[in-house]
Amino acid sequence: MKCRQCGGSAESVFADLGSSPPSNAYLSRAGLMSPERWFPLRVVVCESCWLVQTEDYATASELFDSDYAYFSGFSSSWVDHCAAYTETMVDRFRLDGDSTVVEVASNDGTLLSFFAERGLSCIGIEPTASTAEAARELGLDVVGEFLTVDLADRLSTGGLSADLLVANNVVAHVPDIVGFVSACGRLLGDGGVATFEFPHLLQLVSECQFDTIYHEHFSYLSLTAFEHAVVASGLEVFDVEELATHGGSLRVFVQPAGSCDRSVESTVGAMLHMEEEAGVQRSDYYAGFQAEAEAVKDELLRFLLKAKTEGRLVLGYGAAAKGNTLLNFAGVRPDLLPMVVDRNPAKQGKWLPGSRVPIVAEDEIDRLRPDHVLILPWNLRSEVAEQLAYVRNWGATFVTAIPGLEVW
């Protein structure tokens, strides 16, 4: 296939996870009586710009529909992250009541609400109706469309000019990265800055985070690859930070190319050098990932089968997209994992796509008293373990599968 970013050849296979339904396509009771749409889940590497990307099987409109069930406000650690981000950006860029913040993929308004509380003008851009409506209920102004160059031009012509544009955990979700970054750039005002956060490819590879591969993620990004899109959009990277979120992420700071407002920090060159030393521009860097993913899958299956044989009950926690990738790749069904607990009422009473494991409220844990709780969103393991600390009262243990099986 042709690379979606540079048009080069993207033929080298990084991972082949078989096939699965879209990871956020949760099933209703009526949906259990209908067939699901499964798509191949293969990831390839462009050896020109080194963008790691899924083959094109599902479109964005098929993945992000009106029933989209991910609401960011249900993670306390993410809420804390948003609060800290707001504080940092306000201080660093001297934002005040005359400043405008635009968030792309604003979801349920969790982040924007912190800026709004400080009296800043806030606009969200969010195509999924369910989350956009939740943000509007907070009093936020939300444009219910996918961000494109055309939409950016319409908004800019209408007077929208961002002092800060936020694009957290969305770049990986767009098939046309260059078009998306260009659209973000067109919304920046004079002296405006954009920040992009995304899971870092180096962490995905080193920690075998294959469960972060799912159809809603079209790309898996290094700074090396992302900089291609930034430069092609007439912008420049002037700073980069490493974050702990989502198992290890980057926060990339971007401004119009040649801007006199901010000098390029040494962090940019240092990160590009780190990635080069790790091997992101060599094909052999990607060669062993498939075998590692299969080893993780096999280890989890052995644990679940042994627990069933010995009469030990395992329940899942967190109906997360990454968990759906893991369960479907491993072929796990309700006989091995009878249910998954989730705090989000929008997911409770539904079933996981593919595996068809039922999603229940947390009180089922206390009622059934499982021997093990398998934490599917392993990046939130500390938060979940603290929340469910009471399971220790009857001797239950927690389990995570990534980067290797751990019972603790």
N, C-alpha and C positions, 0 to 999 in steps of 0.2 A: 504494500500500500504506500501511498504518498504521505509524507509527514504533514500533519495539519498546520504546523507552524511555518516551516521553511520550504515545503514542497519537495524535499529530498526523499531518498528511499528509506522506508522504515520497515525492514523485513526481519531483522534479528529478534527472535522471540525471547522476551524476558520472563514471562510467566503464562502458563496455560492452566486456568482453573476450571476447565470444563465449560459448563453452562449453568445459568441460574436466572431466576426472574430479577427484575430491578429490586434492589435491596430495601427500598422504602415502600414497596407495593404491598402493604399489609392487607390481609384478607378479612372480609366480613364473613358472618355465618353464611350468607347467601353465596358469597364468593367461593366457599368451599365446594359448592356444587358445580362450579365451572372450571374449565381448563385455565391454566396460567400460561402466560407468554414467557418463554425462556429464551435467553440470548447467549451466544458464545461469549466467554469472558477470557479473552486473550490480550496480552499486553506486549507491545513491540517497542523497539528502540530505533530512533533515527540516528544514524551515524554521521550526520552532518551537523545538526544543532544539538543532539543528544537529549531531545525530548522523549521521555518515556510515556507511551500513550496507548489507550485501548484501541482495538480495531473498531470501526464504526458499524455498530449493529442497532443501537437504540438512539433515538433522537432526544434532545433536551425536553421537548414538549411531552414525550411519552414518560419521561422520568420525573418531571416536576409538575405535577398536575394539581387540581384543586383540593385533592385529599392528602396532600403531602403532610406527613405526620411528624417530622422532626421540628421540635420547638426548643430553641436554645436555652430558654429560661429555666428548664428543669434540671440543669446541672449547676450545682452551687459553685463548683470550681470555675466553671465558665463565667458565671455571674461575677465572681471575684476578679477574674481576668479582665472582664469588660470594665469594671470599676477602676482597676489599676491602669488600664489603657487610657481611659478618659482623663484621669489625673495626670498621667505622663504627657499626653498630647497637649492638654490645656497649658501646662507649664512650659513645655519645650517650645511650642509655637505661639505662645502668648495669645491664646484664643479667649475671646470675651463675648459680651452680648451683641457685638456687631459682626461676629463671625458666623459663617454658615458651614455646617457639617452635612455631608451627603454620605449615606451608607448604602453600598450596593449589596444586594442579598441581605437585607436588613432583618429577615426572618420575623420573629415576634416582637421586635423592638427592644430587646433586652439591652443592647449596647446604646442605641440612640437615646433611650430614656435617661441615661446618666448625663448625656450632654444637654438634653432638654431641661433637666433639673437645675443646670447651671445657667439657664437662660439663653443658650445658644439657639440659633435658628437651625432646625433639623428637617431633613428630607430623606425618606427611605425609598429605595427602589427594590421591589420584591414581587416576583411573578406568581408565587404560590398563594392562592386566595386564602387558604386557612390561616397561614402565619401572618399575612398582610392584615387580615381582619383583626387578629389579636393585637397587632401593633396599633391599629387605628383605635381600638378600645382604650389604649393608653393615652390617646389624644395626639398621636403622631400623624404627620402627613406622609402618605405612602403612595408611590406610583406603582400600579400593579402590572408591570411589564418586565420582560427581559431587557437588560441593558444592551443596546446596539448603538452603532454610530449614528443611525437615524434618530433614535430616541434622544441620544446625547445632544445632537444638533437642535432638536425641537426644544428640549429643556433649556439649552444655552440661549437660544433665540428668545425664549420666554423670560430670560433674566436670571436663570439659575447659575450661580458661580460659587464654587466650593473653595473655602479656605483649607478645609481638610476633607479629603475623600477617603473613605474606609472601605476596603474590600477584603474582609476576613473570611478565609475558608470558602472562597468562591472561584478563584482562578482555575482550580482543578476541575470545576464543574462545567466549564464552558468549552465547547468544541473549537471555537475560533478564538484562540488566545490573543493574537495580534489585534483582531477587531475589537475584542473586549478591552484590552489595555488602551487602545486608541480612543475608545469611547470614554474611558475614565479620564484620559488626558484632556479631552475636549470639555469636560465639566470643571476643570480647574480654573480658578480665577488667577489674577496676577499675584505671584508669590505663593500660590497654593501648593499643597503637597498631598500626595496620595500614599497610603500605606497598604501593602498587600501581605497577608499572612497565609501560609500554606504549609502542610506537612513537608518535611525535608526529605528528599530522596535518600540522603546518606543514612538517615535513621531507619527508613523503610528497609534498606538493604542490610544494614548491620544488625538490626533486630528482627529480621525476617517478618516484617509487619505485612504479610501478604493479605491479611484480612482487610486492610485499608483499600484494597483493589475491589472496586465494584462499579457497576455501570454508571452511577451518578458521577464518578470521578473519571473524566476523560483523560487526564494527564497526571503525572507524578513528577514533581518538579525539583530541580536543583537550581541554584542561582545561575549557574552556567547556562542552562536552557532558558530560564525566564528572562535573562538579560537580552536574549535575542528579540523577544517580543517587545521589551521596553525600548530598545534602540530603534526597532522597526516602526515604533509608534511616535518617534520624535521626542522621546523622553530619556531620562538618564537615572540610574540608580546612584543615590548619594550616601546611603547608609544601609546597614543590614544588622539585625540582631538575631541571636539564637534564643528560642523559647522552649519551654517544657511542654506546652500544650500539644494535644493529639499525638503524644508519643515522641515529640521533637519537631518543632516547626521553625520557619524563618519568618521574620518581619522585615520586609523590604520597603525602604523609603524611596520615593520616586518624585522627580520634579521635571519640568520642561528642560530639554537639552540646552546646554549653554547658559543656564540660569545663573545670575550673579548672586542670588539670594543665599545659597548654601554651597560650601565647598564639599567635594567628595571625600568622605571619611576613609581612613585606612582600613576600616573593617571590610570594605567592599573587595579590595584586592586580596586581603587575607582570606576571606571566604572562598573566593575563586581559586586561590592557591591551594587551600585545604581540599577542595573538591577535585582539583587536578591531581593532587598527591594521592587522594583516595582511589582515583581511577575512573571518574565519571566519563572521561573522554576516551576510554578504552573498552572495546567490546568484551574483553574477558572479565571485566568488573561485573557484568550482568549474567555471566554464564552459569554460575552455581545456584542461583536463586530458586529455580524450580525444584531441585532436589531437596533443598532445605525446607521449602513449603510442604512438600510431601512427607517429610520426616515429622514435622509438627502435626500434620493431619493424622498420621498413623499413631503417634503417641497419644493424642487425645482419644482416638477410637479405642485403643487398648485400655485406657483408663475407664471409659464409659462402659465398655463391655465387661470388664472385671467387676466394676461396681454393681452392675445389674446381676451378674452371676452370683455375687456374694450378698445380694439383697440390700444393698445400700442405695438410698435415694439421692439422686442428684437433681437439683433445680438450677435453672439459669437465672442470671440477673442482668437486665439491660437489653431491651429489644432494639439493639443498635444495628446500623447498617453493616458494620464490620463483623458483628456476630453472625449476621445472615450469610456473609461470604464464607466464614469459617464452617458453619453448620452445613451449608449446601455443598461445599467442596468436600467435606468429610462424609456426606451422605447421612448425617444424623437426623433421626426422626423421633416422634414422641415416645417410642419404646425405650429409647436411651435417655431422652431429656423430656420428661412429661410436660413441663411448662416453663415459661420464662416470666419473671416478675419485672414490671416496669412502673415507674412513678407517673408516667404521662397518661392521663385519662383518655387521651385521643387514641392510644394504642391498646389500652385494656379492653378486653372483650373481643379482640381480633386475633388473628393467627399470623405467625411469621410466614413470609413468602417462601415457597419452595419446601421447606421442612414441615410447614403446617403445625408447628408447635404453638399451643395456645398461650396468649399473653394475659397475665392476671395481675391483680393488685398485690401489694406487699403483705397484706395480712395472711395470704396463703402460706408464707414462710413460717409464721408462728403457728399456724394451724397444722401444717404437715411436718414440721420439724425435720428438714432434710439432713442427711449426713454431710453433704457437700453443697456449696453454692458456687457454681461456675460463673465467674464474672466475665461477661462477653466484652464489654468496653474496658479492656485491660488498662487503658490510659487513665481511667478513673478509679483504679483499684483502691487507692488510699481513701478516697471519698466514700466509696461503696462500703469498704470494710469498716469504716467509722460509723456509717449509717446503720449497718447491720451487725454491729458488735454484739448484740444480744444473742446471736446464734451460738456464740461460744458457751452460753449457759448450758446447752445440752451437748456440747462437745463437737459441734459441726466445724468443718474447716472450709476455707476458701480455696478456689482453684482458678488459675489462669493458664491459658494455653500458649500465649505468645510472649516471648520468643521461643520458649520451651515450656513443657508442662511443669507447673509448680503447685504443690499442695501445701498450704500454710495456715 
